[in-house]
Amino acid sequence: MHDRKPDWLKIKLPKGVNYKNVRQLVAENQLNTICVSGNCPNLGDCWGRGTATLMILGDICTRACRFCATKTGIPQPADQEEPARVANTVRIMKLNHVVLTSVDRDDLPDGGAGIWAETILQIKKENPNTTIEALIPDFQGDADLISKVILARPEIISHNLETVRRLTPVLRNKAIYDRSLQVIKQIAESSITSKSGIMVGIGETSEEVEETMDDLLKAGCRIFTIGQYLQPTPDHLPVTEYVHPDIFKNYKDTGLKKGFKVVESNPLVRSSYHAETHIC
């Protein structure tokens, strides 16, 4: 376990006009962001550039993954007006690209897939020139529910493996490594660009990271992100290693050589960081 963060993990404090504008718009439109709920280290940077990852279907997750700072418990009923509010906020913010994500909603018969699809369609209707990345949960592997999101045709659909096969039961509550690979495969077979990401510094080996890359490529994944795991609270899984930036560079070089179209690999990389550059 490591208590002291190295210099390369120092984070800039949020500031600037754009940061204040994004914060105000999110609050006024009663929206949630993974930037806040997930304690993202890039909040200041992204909001300062006028971008944010919007989180739909509330801020309470039905799962309790050991790496995630999002609240867990019994969520409120799904808000049917949320898709219109999200689309309106995207219009007000004049976003060229928007990333959507959500909590897991295992309490809902459709896992929230209907709200997902409607939100994407509403954004496209109100903002025809805005591109969309949908960072989706696994919908318990239900292909019909995943198809609802696919049929709304976002430009990118992402589903994160989060970690290597061996550590999946340790980190991810209810998630199954091979089920997540199947989700990614279904996305890839739909001709929509598929994307996934993992965290390191939780006990994985470099060989396991490369095996994960191979598994993702076999499933059809084109974009891969890899960043340092940071323990959000003392109750979450501890960090076992702060991985040096040189190792991240090696992972990026390896991933590109293996065949990924895009690899984002850096200690502070998160799934949606600089996502606007991933349209390919």
N, C-alpha and C positions, 0 to 999 in steps of 0.2 A: 504493500500500500504506500502511495506517495502523497504527502501532505502539501508540499511546496511546488508550485507550478514554475516551470522554466521560463526564461525571458521570452521565448518565441510564442508563448501563449498569453502574453499581455494583451488586454482588450481595451480599445479606445472607448471612452465614455460617450453616451449619446449626446449630440448637440446639433445645432444648426436649424435653419428655417424649415428645410424639408422634413427633418425629424419631427419638429413640432406640428407641422401640417398633417403628416401621416398619423401621428398620435391622436390629433383632434378629430380627423375624419373617421378613424376606427371607433373612437368613443361615441361620436355623434350618431353613427349608423348602427350602433349596438353590435359590432362585429368582434369576433375573436381572432387572434393571430397565434400561430405556433411560435412566433418570435417571442411573445410574452409567456405563453403557457409552457413552452418548452425551455425557458431560460436560455434562449439562443445567444451564443457569444457574439454573433454578428449583428445584433439588433441595431446598435448605433450606426454601423456602416450602412446596412441596407436601408434603414429608415432615413438616414442622412442623404441617401441617393434617391429618395422618394419611392422606394419599393417595399413591399411587404408580402408575406405569405399568409393568405387569409384562411382561417380555419372554420369550416362550417359544421353544423350539427351540434353546436354547443361546445362547452369547454370541460365536460366531465366524461371520461372514458370508462367503458365497461370492462377494460382490462387493466392490469397492474404490472406493466413491464418494469423490470428492475433498473432500467437505464433512463426511464422517461420521467420528466418532472410534471407532466400533465396530470391534473386531478383525476382521481378514480372514484367511482361510486355509482349511484343511480342517477342517470341523466334526466333532464326535463324532457317533456314531449317535443318532438321535432317541430320546428317553426316553419310553417308552410310559406311564410312571407319572406323568409331569409334569402331565397334566390334573387328576388327582385331588389332587395337592399344591397346585396353583394354587387349585382350588375350596375346599380346606380353609383355605388362607391367607386367601382372601376372607371366609370365614365367621368366622375368628378375628378379623380386622381389623374386622368388622362394617361392611363397605363398602356404601354405598347405590348407588355407581356405580364401575365398574372399567374401566380402559382396558388392553387387551391389544395388544401389538405383537410383532414377531418380526424376527430376522435373515432375510435371503434364504437359502433352502435349495435352490439350483439343483442340488445334489448328490442330492436325493431325487426319486424318480419322480413323486411328487405335490406336490413343492415344500413339503411340510409341511402341506398342506391338511387331511389327515386329523386330525393333532394339533390344528390350529386348530379344526376343527369339534367335536372331542371335548372340548376345553377349554371352549368356550362352553357346550356341553350339560351338562358336569359342574358348571360354575358355576351354571347355571340350576337344576339339580337340587338342589344344596346350598343355594342362596341365591335362592329364587324371587322375592324382592322387589328383588334387585340388578339394576340396568340395566347394559348392557355396550356399550362402544365397541370395535370391532375395527379397529385400524390395520394394514392388510394390505399385503404386498408385491404385485408385479404378477403373480406366478405365471406369468411369461413370456407373459401374455396368454391363458392357457388358460381358456376360458369354463367348462368342466366343473369345473375346480378352484376357480374363484371361486364357482361355484354351491354347492360343498360348504360354504363359509363362510356364504353367503347362507341356505342351508336350515337352518342352526343358529339363525337369526333373532336376532342381536344387534340392539340398538335403533339403533345407528349403525355404519356401515362407512365407514372413512376410508382414502383412498389418496392420498399426497402427490405432487403434481407437482414440488415442491421448488424449481423455478425456471421461468423463461420458456422458450419454445420454442428460441430461438437458443442459450441457454447449457446446455441439457440435455446435449448430447454432452460438454461440458466438465466438468460436475459429476457426472453420474450414469453409473456403470459399467454397461453392458448395458441400461440403461433407454431407452425410446423415448417421446417426448412423446405422440404420438397413441395409442400402446398404453395409456398411463396414462389418457388421456381415455376410451378404450373401457372400461377397468375401471370407471371412475366411472359411465359410462353404464349398464353392466350392473347396477351396484348400484342406481342411481336407478330403473331400469325394474322392479326387484324390489319396489318400494314401501318399501324400507328407506331411512332418511335417509342421504344420501351427503355426505361431507365431504372437503375437501382443503386443502392449505396450501403456501405457498412461503416462501422466504427472500429478503431483499433485501440490497443492499450488496455485490454481486459483479459489478457491471457492467451490470445491466439498466437500461432506461429506464422512465420512468413510463408511456409509451405501451405498452411491452411488458407491464407489469404489468396495465394495463387490458385489453389483448388477451387475457391469460391469464384474467382474470376472465370475459370474454365467452365464451371457450372452455369454461370450467368450467360456466357457467350453461347453455350450449347442451347440455352433456352431462348436465344435470340436477342438478348439485351445489347443495346448499342451505346448507352451512356452509363458511366460508372463513376460514383463518387466515393471518396474515402477520407475520413477525418478522425481526429483524436476524440476518444470518449472522455467526457468531463463529468465527474460525479455531481449531480445537481443538488443533492442534500445528503447529510450523513446517513439517512435511511436507505439510500440507493447503493447499488453495487460500487465498491471502491475501485479506483484506478490501480492497475497493476504496473503500468509503465507509461511514461510520457515518451512517445515515439519521436525520434529526432527528425527534423525536416528533411535531412538527406535520405532517410528511409522512405519518406513519402514520395520524394522525387524518383527513387528507384521503383516504387510501386506504379507511379504514373508511366514511366518508361516501359515497364513490363506489360502493363495493361494495354498500351498503345501497340506494342509489338505483337501481343496476342490477338488483337483485332478489334478492340473497342473503337468506336468513332470518336468519342470524347472521354477523357479521364480527368476528373478534378481530384487532386490528391495533395492535401496540405493539412497541417494540424487543425486549422480553424474552418476547414470546409464542412459544410452541412449540405444536405440534399438539395435545398433550394437556393443555395448561395450562387449568385451570378447565373441563375437559371435562364435569364434572357439570352445568354450566349449559346444555349444548348440546342436551339432550333437548327436542325440539320436534315 
